Amino acid sequence: MRFLGELAALGAALSWTVNSLVLERHGRGFSAWALNALTKLGGLVAVSLLALFTQGALLPRADASQWLALLLSGLLGFSIGDGFLYIAFQQIGARRTLLIFAANPVLAALLGWVFLGEALNLLQILGILLALLGIMTVIAGDVRAPEKAVSRTGLLFAALAALGQAAGVLLSKLGMLDLGAVPAAQIRLVGGTLGMALILSLLRQWRLVPPVLKSPGGRTTLAFSVLLGTLVGMVLSMQSIKLIPAAVASVLFSLMPVMILPISAFFLKEKVTARETLGALVAVGGVALLFL
């Protein structure tokens, strides 16, 4: 099917957008690390069941190099990147977080240049500058507005989440090769689950896991995160990364800030300023220039 990879990337972006709004509304008051750990564990179970029903095998068949790359991808993109993303959602909100998160294709391009020797041409440099201009336009407007107190720590966590996502996409591309999207997602989730278990142990936050399961809001957040953010979003994203260049997939994932604006305006009745709209469009337009 033509454009299957692109459609999969758009579907992943839409599922993550809706999930981010659920996290913002129902995830407050819970440990971001506990939520992330439970989401990855639940997602691993869900994707493994999908593998069993669709492929007749519960365990993925992959060689050592694929396991290593995808485990590292899961550790960086899920354990670390998603953990920072959850905190950013709680501290600065979904829209601001995703607007900053849109920089991850820019970071992916820079990482590819440094580690894979992918040189940047003039058009790509222009795209980076334009994307950063759009993102900073939105951030500057939020920080200056007196009625919008924005946590600088939240902004930092959103940036770190973008970096983790960029590294995760590159490692996923290296680890997939002839591996399907579902088994690749399984291995990434194994890395993410193990990483979250380690983080919870280091931070001594295992006691914060039960409150998520006991609260109706926690269970609602967890259910949406497992089904939309992990099962649907993860499998679709891996399929897109497999079929199209990782950089192109990252650009399409970055449409999340654009998707969230009409949802906020028409369904949640939230005010979307002209600055936010313009900043989002400029940022995504700049990212698109990177891969023309």
Secondary structure, DSSP 8 states (H G I E B T S, - for coil): -TTHHHHHHHHHHHHHHHHHHHHHHH-TTS-HHHHHHHHHHHHHHHHHHHHHHHHS-SS----HHHHHHHHHHHIIIIIIIIHHHHHHHHHH-HHHHHHHHTTHHHHHHHHHHHHH-----HHHHHHHHHHHHHHHHHHHHHHH-TT----HHHHHHHHHHHHHHHHHHHHHHHHHTT--HHHHHHHHHHHHHHHHHHHHHHHT-GGGHHHHHHSHHHHHHHHHIIIIIIIIHHHHHHHHHHHS-HHHHHHHHTTHHHHHHHIIIIIS-----HHHHHHHHHHHHHHHHTT-
